[in-house]
Amino acid sequence: PPPRSALEIESAEVQQALRFVVTELKRLSNRYRYTKLVACHSAEQGAANFNGTSTFLDLEFDMLKNQLSRHDVIVFRDEDASITGMAIDEFPEVVLRKIPDPPV
């Protein structure tokens, strides 16, 4: 694999990628609509397979009421540095509140 270089989490590039990831994750499913970013543990950049670059993020989310979920995410950028998509290691699990059966 191509070498990666570390990125500052506070950099504009990483902050743009974080906004994109959270927005797209919320769009994936109604189960993810309350997702909040808890932490970005690391950010790295490397060359992409077809020009452009990839931003590699180690992220932790609160999926719903302290249901923490940590994931490796890749954000893809084209040669103009525009974000074109993302990949996530696995879909986060979310346990929704169960409505009790009414008394009979």
Solvent accessible surface area in square Angstrom, and as a share of the most:
residue,aa,sasa,rsa
1,P,172,1.08
2,P,67,0.42
3,P,123,0.77
4,R,129,0.47
5,S,64,0.41
6,A,90,0.70
7,L,37,0.18
8,E,133,0.60
9,I,55,0.28
10,E,142,0.63
11,S,37,0.24
12,A,85,0.66
13,E,51,0.23
14,V,0,0.00
15,Q,56,0.25
16,Q,78,0.35
17,A,0,0.00
18,L,13,0.06
19,R,151,0.55
20,F,51,0.21
21,V,0,0.00
22,V,26,0.15
23,T,61,0.35
24,E,46,0.21
25,L,0,0.00
26,K,81,0.34
27,R,177,0.64
28,L,92,0.46
29,S,41,0.26
30,N,112,0.58
31,R,118,0.43
32,Y,15,0.06
33,R,126,0.46
34,Y,122,0.46
35,T,1,0.00
36,K,137,0.58
37,L,61,0.30
38,V,77,0.44
39,A,31,0.24
40,C,18,0.11
41,H,76,0.34
42,S,49,0.32
43,A,4,0.03
44,E,59,0.27
45,Q,43,0.19
46,G,8,0.08
47,A,58,0.45
48,A,29,0.23
49,N,138,0.71
50,F,187,0.78
51,N,109,0.56
52,G,18,0.17
53,T,42,0.25
54,S,7,0.04
55,T,0,0.00
56,F,38,0.16
57,L,4,0.02
58,D,27,0.14
59,L,0,0.00
60,E,32,0.14
61,F,0,0.00
62,D,24,0.13
63,M,0,0.00
64,L,31,0.16
65,K,171,0.73
66,N,130,0.67
67,Q,51,0.23
68,L,105,0.52
69,S,19,0.12
70,R,135,0.49
71,H,5,0.02
72,D,85,0.44
73,V,1,0.01
74,I,53,0.27
75,V,0,0.00
76,F,76,0.32
77,R,11,0.04
78,D,45,0.24
79,E,123,0.55
80,D,115,0.59
81,A,61,0.47
82,S,57,0.37
83,I,35,0.18
84,T,91,0.53
85,G,19,0.18
86,M,42,0.19
87,A,41,0.32
88,I,35,0.18
89,D,81,0.42
90,E,111,0.50
91,F,135,0.56
92,P,7,0.04
93,E,146,0.66
94,V,11,0.07
95,V,102,0.59
96,L,78,0.39
97,R,192,0.70
98,K,171,0.72
99,I,136,0.69
100,P,108,0.68
101,D,130,0.68
102,P,102,0.64
103,P,134,0.84
104,V,196,1.13
